[in-house]
Amino acid sequence: MLVAVLGAGYAGLTLARTLERTLPDDAELVVVDESADHLVQHELHRVVRRPSLADDITVTLTDALDCTVRRASVTDIDADAGEATLERPGGGEETLDYDVGAVCLGARTAFYGLAGVREHATPLKRLADAREIRADFLDLADGDRVVVGGAGLSGVQVAGELAELADEAAVDAEVCLLEQEPEVAPAFPQSFQRAVHDALLDAGVTVRTGTGVSRADGETIELDTGGELGYDQFVWTGGIQGPPAMRDDRPVVRADLRLGESTFAVGDVARVVDSDGAAVPASAAAAIREASVAADNVRALVEHRRDGDGFEPRLARYRFDVPGWLVSVGDDAVAKVGPTVLTGRPALALKTTVGAGYLSSVGAIREATELVREEVGIADEGAPEPEVDDIVDVSEHAE
């Protein structure tokens, strides 16, 4: 019996590692991803200012997994039939037939059909994007302006990194963050929003809320409130949409995460409604937790089909319950853990622990150790190295 995990982001990698331990011995597991590496997406913004971090937030899939890993792009899925169409890196298509599968393809940057935005703005989804943003920023002159469109967590983080980079590189450029909603971090609690807004201002970021983008050309952004905003660099973090294999859609799945007769959907690829009927926000925290529920359900379906029982198994249901949120703002950070909002060193320490904890949870101990060394500045000669036992797995806080 073949079990396929399509995609190896947070949801896919966590799910695959769990299935390696829990699937019956007679089940074969295959993971398909377009890349040979797993990228720790919530640390990607750091590469804008610290290119050396790229190696620390990249995990080779064949090192993290002990199953078959196939490098290919998933271009189409029949969730009922258990069939995925794959495009190989060198070209050519093939069909992967599976008995039980999980779609974990994540989401892409959404441009919402806004004229000129896709053509003139740089998203932040890959290492190449972070490097391009850095290079373009370092080419700016004093008095230039970089506009970041979208003040969700990704927009907040990249704006913070650019503001710090301006100080480090002595570039007197304005970093302007636009958000069409009334507050930054619009999907989050008000106390968190206020602390994030204050941290952005302290970092030197110009924040304009209630201001959306309607179109752009190579020099000017037209605002939905009327008027224009000139720019010299444009970064876009304005939202997400489904991958091509899902026809750019993020289908709604219920708490059992079932997408079709043979397939589950896990992570940002779908809009999940949890067991309380609440919409689950797209986040690493949710994807990691959903993967645990998906692993139970994949195993239950595999055992049911193997044993030929007459009744469908009762599937586990996901309930969204994340104890906190984290966002970095340059050299500062904001954390909300329960009712408490932390800033400064406590929040920075928690964010470093979260990143290292996630890496250690997927077996990337070297990368976790190096991330801690980079983040807390203990890479100086003669300083003690962190102990692996000190890297706590609190990845539930990852944004």
Steps between C-alpha positions, in 0.01 A plus 500: 500500500642837395463813712594829332581829669489772236713792614764528772440832671410519868195277461653251259830449677339470844240258363755286318727470804203392711381247242848347485448397862131411495407345165466120483815323382335393175422860396742687275546873550603742225550877537485724193633855493624736230811577706768276645491712818256606769503873575416634848273768360444698818874580517533596131482874565826475697689417181427853371738635762712192574561295183710251698183374673384334177682175580363495855134514388531246219464127565577236235194277475697179463677584826174567683307201364556127481255426220482545124535866401413596144586838357217619277234768477142395564288649223163331554326287763194273492424479871234230462688273261832534680689629200758778467655634182870575540735707286861388525779762535639418158158509337238241429196390696411185687211380712537393861223267617470474876268323741492773764653843465536845651527827311747726681599733218471822699393828341639755257509877515172651381506813285119523467515609139634842602644649183879526504555357849620156389727660241662761724497358854718229653323242721667322792452126458842364406865557578543660158232755595681594822827541313335714233338723761835547671687578178236748382499675837877538509478669158278776639627853550440737788148634486359199313193309619423130527133409532388174659143415405314301764551510878434142594784327686716463187464868410573611854812285514649602168431869573681462831798333336525772234488774762787336688690442175466870421677582826769235456575594138466875562227532236271794580195344334142503624333164573124542458257223598150511347197314637146531367347396834481747791780327696824315431489123561126523429419134573637513854386624844491873564766496772737323259419749224580799721833357610597415140405851382713657774796274418481599134504869584792448738689327217448802276234353271234734360165326553193586292188303590162526332695538176491235228661466160284522189769480229868569437745590230878511512514814713162565658239316705139611468321480834141388548444806716593725209832655420835344418814391679834508326746222572847378412448140619176306542456186713166316504373289790132572448342157531491138386324278249501129424765330282453419130411138580195636684423746219611787726221416743520415871205264543312484828552179699335405826667400823588148380702669218350273238518642150375196310441128520872419512659831596544745786603867477736639763640848560464817294389311188146494644272717708440285805190523716577343836286285729350812662397637160769769508710598199866411558754770407772404254811454713788266569354436844172376356669295226720316750203416722278400210771257389458304823127458437563414135752231601239331720243515221734377227598203716134424582406505131798282404410240763134507399578442133761236577271302729190545287271602786147586394467828688703814442725577797413783733747774415675735741397865492724804520436776751695822464673574828825693466620654828677796345636696207842642419634755258843658471541868418865549413697461823180502703219244525144480625357185659150432625484198728155460648391844621858626537678710236881497512745723315876548495743234623241256642311497170822470298615209714167326454511551124851355477392202708199445275708498182759268648231282656330448167828412329586249770151349470569412136842356578705801392712522815799667332279765343323557833831547679633738236178703507534547874864603460409757234199639681644540848845602384697215655696421188792707629818307546524345845130530578324181614287319245137427585412157627249308289300425817449874546318533166140469615231393253243777529423513130133558578585870523652519150321758286 
